Amino acid sequence: MKTVKKTAMLLVTLLLLAVCLTACQTTYAVTYKVTGMEDLTVKTAKGERAVAPQIATAEGVTLDGWYIDQAYTVEYDFEQAVTKDVTLYARFKSTSYAVVYDLAHETEGAQAPVQESVNYDGTFTVKDAPDRVGYEFKGWTDGEKVYLAGDTYTVTRAETVRLVATWEYRTLTAKFVSNMGEVEKEVPFGADVQPPAAEDTLHRLFCFELVGWEGGSMEKLSSDMTYTAVYDYVPTDVSYFDFALNEDGESYTLKKNVQQTLPAQVALPTTFNGKPVTKMDTGMFFYDFILNELYVPHSYENGVYAGLAQQLKYLYVEEGVKSLPENAFKNCPELTFAELPASLEKIGPMCFYGCPKLVDIEFAQNSKLVYRDDAIYSADGTKLFWVRETLTEFVIEKEVTWINRALFASDEGFGATTVSAFKNITINADLKLLPASTFYKCFELETVTFNGVIEEIAGYGESGEVEVDPDLGATTGDMQAFHISSPVGADGKLKSLTFKSGLKRIGTGAFAYINCLQTLSLPNTVEEIAIDAFGLGDATNLVSITVTGDASTDAGVIYTDQNNFALYVRNAGLGEGNDKGDLLMYVAKGNSKVTEFAVPDGVTYIGAYSFSGSAYIESVTVPEGITMLTGYAFGEMAALKKVTLPVSLKYIKAGILPDLDDNGDYARRWGGCGIIPQVGPFANCNSLEEVNFEELVNLELIGDGAFRMSALSEIFIPASVKEIRSRAFRGVGGFFTVDESNAAYSSDENGNLYNKDKTLLINISFDGKEVIENVFAPTVDTIADCALDNSVNRKYSSTIKKLVIPDNVKYIQAEAFYTNNIEHVVVGRGVEIVGQVAFYITNIDENWATINNSLTLEFLGETVPVFYADAINPQCLIEIKTPSDSFESYYTTFVYLGLETYLDDSDVKIVTYNFVNTQGENPDSVTAPAVVEMPTAVYGGSETAYFQGWFTKNGSVDGDWGERVKFPYFYHGEGSESTVYASWGNEKYEDGTSAQLAYTVHVGVDDGDDVIGGSDFKMFNGRVYFTFTAEEYGHYELFGTNEVLFDKILKFEQYKVLEDGSLQDMGTNFVLQAGDTVICVVTYSGLPEEGVMDYMFMQNTWA
């Protein structure tokens, strides 16, 4: 067919039209579209009609009209006014040929396309074929060429053009990737695909749900497709938790809702009130026996603490969490699997301690940490964070430059389920620091081999990461690097330690707990060693201390003697100026070859605990130049008999510091170990018989416990002595002689030690005496604490049989008679106060077995003294005698002390006490001198009523109840029988006199300036009862604000109220569940008869 191009004619026509319209006012655009030509838009005035252009076409082609749509379904009406912008499409028809499409298949419903229009130039645009499931359309063929949809077909002959579809059979693959894995489906080309069943695409974690798929349409697939499952995080319902706004005001801390029981699967919430939750309370899962799976999301960037979750088995930590804190999952004995993110950078000390079943740890790809060979390292291998504690051997390779605190630590304490199994550790690495608690309580450890250089050994509280509470002490992960022995008897197995040259610093208490150590080798490169590196001197099995290296070239400060017996520190003494002299730090206490030792000249300081516990030394000579001896330097030396002290000595002090302000008045830590205040230099040297006191002309101070429990038979106090502190000679029964010119102290012909005016009896000379009577100065009104103490197993400990305290004595201080094997004690008429544990008398036989019923106490005074807590030890009591006229007063007082059954009641009327419960069953009768405890009355009525107490009359008829009965109750009427009556009322009555009448105490909070919550109560002599019901789980303690009353407390008891109303002794356990009710009993003595008010409250110390 011949084609004639007349494009120019069309353009001219439209151009003329455009020129004409330009002259008019235009508001609407009419766009003309002709396939194969550029679009042309003209402006049409409002209300005017559009012009239908004439288009010159090829021969055999006619313009069929203008349409408003490309499908040519609606023809445009040029008679109507233009009211909006409009686009018109030209449709052409061929008069010389027809187009027929053949699908080449007879699929039901399939319709071949229809060529509705051709192009103005005689060509036509090829149509697309309808979809055919399973087949890919490859194009149309006219027998000569294949045409694709959209191609232009040029007609060359005036005849019907037949185009036949060509097809290719094809299947596609649809891959579905979910958290459970991949599922592939084979799909016919062009077909739809359905995702896998829900059970096949569940998230492997409990806290995610499927919400859709991403990756494209699943309809009429034309290519292989991959779809990825999309899940939403579903946290545990917020009703299980409480939330506390953090200080930043922009985030929350998660806390447990004590009214709820957490489920077995917990996914921590990430937001609350539109703000992120970033922290979790440490007690969230404390002793939780339900939690099985835990998911920690990204908002907890610094991890969480879930220690002591007893059933936790699976742990999942989300990407975004950067660290897990110290003890994070400590003592979770069932933890088996941990999935950790690539973002994790740090694992705190003992994070997974006490998790013996944790053998499956998975890190995400490209993680900063890796798990291999039962340990967690940094990706480059230079940092070692965790080693599984069930191993027996481990090697730290040379590429490691840093190890975590408490790397091999054990903890047999609170909540522990396993102990460290490590026996042999080899360290090939060079480490700047052997951190705190590295070998904490590794009781099975036999060898530690240092092939690398350790520059510093960390001591107690020296991690720099944890602030040590001075009262509570350091945490498990912040103890001494070496803590191989236990103070409760586990001595460990590590016998030798050798450090290579390069060690520069040894921290506080580094060797404080290595009782088992026999040999210690240190290099002369040590530049600093803590004064308390050996702590309380527990390394008593040391046979040798070796210092290696060349003293002339190395820069170290330590050295030893030729026998490798003592360790010294240069220029660390107490001398003045530049020449301070040296410090004797420690000796090889297990060396049996050294029985006599003279501290060398030049030593001006003998460290605390340096000789203590030495089993073989019999004689010690201290050199001139030493002016001060500190606490327990020579303590507990079993074989020590003789000590020669220098004339230069001024102070024999108790405090462990070389400071006169430290007199042992307060407990301190030494090398990280807790100690008692009274630790005199020669305390507990039970064989010490000879000290050259007469030569100590410059001696000014004899401190607390200085010669406690020694065997000194003669003690001379020089004139220079200004102060003998409390208990300096506790347990010393020898003969005291005080220089007559001494301004502060005196003695008598009986060898007793007094203050100058003999009003205070400090020490009683009791060696070899059977009866101590009429041997005290008549001026004495006070017997000092520990004035007579023969409680140790020594040759004279069983000689005293009788002790008589004269009438002139008013005050007996605490532990004044801490003794044994006395059969009879007589307390004079003038005694007003008996201090705490004043009569701690324990009678024993040669095998240290208690001799029961062997002690008689006799009080001569008509007025009962004030007794402090545990003033009398009842262990060996057989009888307490008192004046008959004062029996009731003594009886009442001894009820508070729990000693009333020992009173001699042979001359006292015995009464049968009957109890009538006017509204229920009667309690049992009591036959005794008095009724000690108020009987419990049980209400038998149907309505609610409250117990009002016991009364002397039955007022249920006339309302006259007589007098309220106070307990202990003595009947003073005629006859030997008494009846009292229980009264009931509509209002609760509380006076604190019994469990039924207990004061109700409430939770309070001490904010430092004031107490919020609590109530005022009257305290009185005897037992005061309080009742409390916990509203939430916690650790509760009873507090009072009247500090004066604290010294008046004889006893504190706490009982849990069981369902049947009975009481269960809780001992020292103060942990309560929500709903628990307890009865607290505080026993007072020495209060005014009218009582004292106190503001009392219960506090949850975990809140």
Beta strands, then each sheet from edge to edge (+ up, - down):
strand 1: 28-33
strand 2: 40-44
strand 3: 61-67
strand 4: 86-94
strand 5: 99-102
strand 6: 124-125
strand 7: 135-141
strand 8: 146-147
strand 9: 152-153
strand 10: 161-169
strand 11: 171-178
strand 12: 181-188
strand 13: 208-214
strand 14: 225-233
strand 15: 241-245
strand 16: 252-256
strand 17: 265-267
strand 18: 271-272
strand 19: 275-280
strand 20: 293-296
strand 21: 314-317
strand 22: 323-324
strand 23: 337-340
strand 24: 346-347
strand 25: 360-363
strand 26: 369-372
strand 27: 375-378
strand 28: 383-387
strand 29: 393-396
strand 30: 402-403
strand 31: 424-427
strand 32: 439-440
strand 33: 447-450
strand 34: 456-457
strand 35: 482-483
strand 36: 496-498
strand 37: 505-506
strand 38: 519-523
strand 39: 528-529
strand 40: 544-548
strand 41: 558-560
strand 42: 566-569
strand 43: 582-587
strand 44: 596-598
strand 45: 603-606
strand 46: 619-621
strand 47: 628-629
strand 48: 642-644
strand 49: 651-652
strand 50: 669-670
strand 51: 673-674
strand 52: 690-691
strand 53: 701-702
strand 54: 714-717
strand 55: 723-724
strand 56: 735-738
strand 57: 745-747
strand 58: 753-755
strand 59: 760-763
strand 60: 771-772
strand 61: 782-783
strand 62: 802-805
strand 63: 811-812
strand 64: 817-819
strand 65: 824-827
strand 66: 833-834
strand 67: 839-841
strand 68: 855-859
strand 69: 866-867
strand 70: 877-881
strand 71: 911-917
strand 72: 926-928
strand 73: 946-951
strand 74: 977-985
strand 75: 999-1000
strand 76: 1005-1006
strand 77: 1011-1012
strand 78: 1015-1019
strand 79: 1022-1029
strand 80: 1034-1040
strand 81: 1049-1057
strand 82: 1063-1065
strand 83: 1071-1072
strand 84: 1077-1084
strand 85: 1092-1100
sheet 1: 2+ 1- 4- 3+
sheet 2: 5+ 10+ 7- 8+
sheet 3: 6+ 9-
sheet 4: 12+ 11- 14- 13+
sheet 5: 15+ 16- 19- 18+
sheet 6: 17+ 20+ 21+ 23+ 25+
sheet 7: 22+ 24+
sheet 8: 26+ 27- 28+ 30+
sheet 9: 29+ 31+ 33+
sheet 10: 32+ 35+
sheet 11: 34+ 37+ 39+
sheet 12: 36+ 38+ 40+
sheet 13: 41+ 42- 43+ 45+
sheet 14: 44+ 46+ 48+ 52+
sheet 15: 47+ 49+ 53+ 55+
sheet 16: 50+ 51-
sheet 17: 54+ 56+
sheet 18: 57+ 58- 59+ 61+ 63+ 66+ 69+
sheet 19: 60+ 62+ 65+ 68+ 70+
sheet 20: 64+ 67+
sheet 21: 72+ 71- 74- 73+
sheet 22: 75+ 79+ 84- 81+ 82-
sheet 23: 76+ 77-
sheet 24: 78+ 85- 80+ 83-
end
